[in-house]
Amino acid sequence: MTGIPRGLGVAKTPKHALPHLLLNVPALAGRSETDVADHLGPPDEGGTSTDPTRTKRCYRAGNVEVVFVEGKAGWIKLYGTKDLPFAKEALSKLGLPVRYPTYVNSHHVMSWDNIPHLREVSLYGGGPQGSVSSVLVCVQTDSRSASGSSRKPGISFPRLWAFGHA
């Protein structure tokens, strides 16, 4: 949904409330398993699943999942943290530029399809004290524009696929 009025469903967060990176998405997106392990540490024991085209590895005691497609980080999921507010400013704690979301569903979902080199970034609300319950990052994996201007708003197939619903 484009043309969302400023402030709709987007809580104001003071800049001083976001002092450090929680997860450096640009350092992980599209990177090899070795590069991701260099950044996050070794994958968790038993937190790996594979099929012919993708491998899922868990890091940081299961708080971060990375799905590798053809050897590159294609999906990154961060599970709930009370340190990440459900607000557009949360992007700064992920190493991303702060922008107005391109899709907002009240206090449940906030998504961006206009961040360079990423197909989609989604914050899911429902955490304690208005925090994020999870974050899903879909990396741009083909030659299409990362702006997503030709995509229709709503739930993307990668988002459904990453959650096991497609």
C-alpha positions in Angstrom: 0.0 0.0 0.0 1.7 3.2 -1.1 0.8 6.7 0.0 0.3 5.8 3.7 -0.2 9.1 5.6 2.8 9.9 7.8 2.4 8.7 11.3 -0.3 6.1 10.6 0.5 3.1 12.7 4.1 4.3 13.2 5.0 5.1 16.8 7.4 7.9 17.5 10.6 6.7 19.2 13.3 9.0 20.6 16.6 8.7 18.9 18.4 8.0 22.2 16.3 4.9 22.6 18.2 3.2 19.7 21.9 3.2 20.8 23.4 0.1 19.1 22.8 -2.3 16.2 20.8 -5.4 17.2 21.5 -7.1 13.9 23.6 -5.8 11.0 21.4 -6.8 8.1 23.6 -5.4 5.4 26.5 -7.5 6.7 24.4 -10.6 6.4 22.2 -10.2 3.3 23.3 -12.2 0.3 26.4 -13.4 2.1 27.9 -16.9 2.2 27.5 -19.3 5.2 31.1 -18.6 6.1 30.6 -14.8 6.1 27.4 -15.1 8.1 29.2 -17.3 10.7 32.0 -14.8 10.9 29.5 -12.1 11.8 27.0 -14.1 14.0 29.3 -16.9 15.3 29.0 -20.6 14.6 25.5 -22.0 13.9 23.6 -23.6 16.8 23.9 -27.3 17.2 21.0 -29.1 15.7 19.6 -25.9 14.3 20.1 -26.9 10.6 17.7 -28.1 8.0 18.3 -28.6 4.3 16.5 -29.5 1.1 17.8 -29.5 -2.5 17.7 -25.7 -2.9 18.1 -24.2 0.5 19.6 -24.6 3.9 18.3 -23.1 7.1 20.7 -22.4 10.0 20.0 -21.0 13.4 22.3 -18.7 15.3 22.5 -17.0 18.7 20.5 -19.7 20.6 17.8 -19.8 17.9 17.1 -16.0 18.0 18.4 -15.6 14.4 17.5 -17.9 11.5 19.1 -17.6 8.1 17.9 -19.4 5.0 20.6 -19.8 2.4 19.5 -20.1 -1.2 22.1 -21.4 -3.6 24.7 -20.7 -0.8 23.7 -17.1 -0.1 21.7 -15.6 2.7 18.3 -15.1 1.1 16.0 -14.8 4.2 17.0 -13.6 7.6 14.6 -13.9 10.6 15.1 -12.3 14.0 12.9 -13.5 16.7 11.3 -11.3 19.4 13.3 -8.9 21.3 12.1 -6.3 23.7 15.0 -4.1 22.5 13.4 -3.5 19.1 10.4 -1.1 19.1 7.5 -1.6 16.7 8.3 1.6 14.8 10.1 2.7 11.7 13.1 3.8 13.7 13.7 0.1 14.5 15.3 -0.1 11.0 18.3 1.8 12.4 18.9 -1.0 14.9 19.1 -3.4 11.9 21.7 -1.2 10.1 19.1 0.0 7.6 18.0 3.5 6.6 14.9 4.8 8.4 12.0 5.2 6.0 8.3 5.3 6.1 6.8 1.8 5.6 5.2 1.0 2.3 2.7 -1.3 4.1 1.1 -1.0 7.5 -1.5 -3.2 9.1 -2.4 -1.4 12.3 -0.1 -2.7 15.1 0.6 -6.1 13.6 2.7 -5.7 10.4 5.0 -2.9 9.1 6.8 -3.6 5.8 9.2 -1.9 3.4 9.8 -2.9 -0.2 11.9 0.3 -1.0 15.2 -0.5 0.7 18.0 -1.0 -1.8 19.2 -4.6 -2.3 16.4 -6.0 -0.2 13.1 -7.3 -1.6 11.2 -6.8 1.7 11.7 -6.0 5.4 8.8 -6.8 7.7 8.4 -6.0 11.4 5.7 -8.0 13.2 4.3 -6.4 16.4 3.0 -8.1 19.5 6.1 -8.1 21.6 6.1 -6.9 25.2 5.5 -3.1 25.7 5.0 -2.5 22.0 8.1 -4.2 20.8 8.6 -6.4 17.8 7.9 -10.1 18.0 9.9 -10.9 14.9 11.6 -9.4 11.9 11.8 -11.0 8.4 14.2 -9.8 5.7 13.8 -11.1 2.2 17.0 -10.4 0.2 16.8 -9.3 -3.5 17.8 -12.5 -5.3 17.2 -11.5 -8.9 17.9 -8.7 -11.3 14.6 -6.9 -10.7 14.6 -3.5 -9.1 14.8 -3.6 -5.3 12.3 -0.8 -5.2 9.5 -3.2 -5.7 7.5 -0.6 -7.6 5.8 -3.2 -9.8 4.9 -5.4 -6.9 1.4 -5.3 -5.4 1.2 -4.6 -1.7 0.3 -7.4 0.8 1.9 -10.6 1.8 4.6 -11.8 -0.6 5.3 -15.3 -1.6 8.8 -15.2 0.0 7.3 -14.1 3.3 4.8 -17.0 3.2 7.4 -19.4 2.0 9.8 -18.4 4.9 7.0 -19.1 7.4 6.1 -22.4 5.7 2.7 -21.4 4.4 3.4 -21.5 0.6 
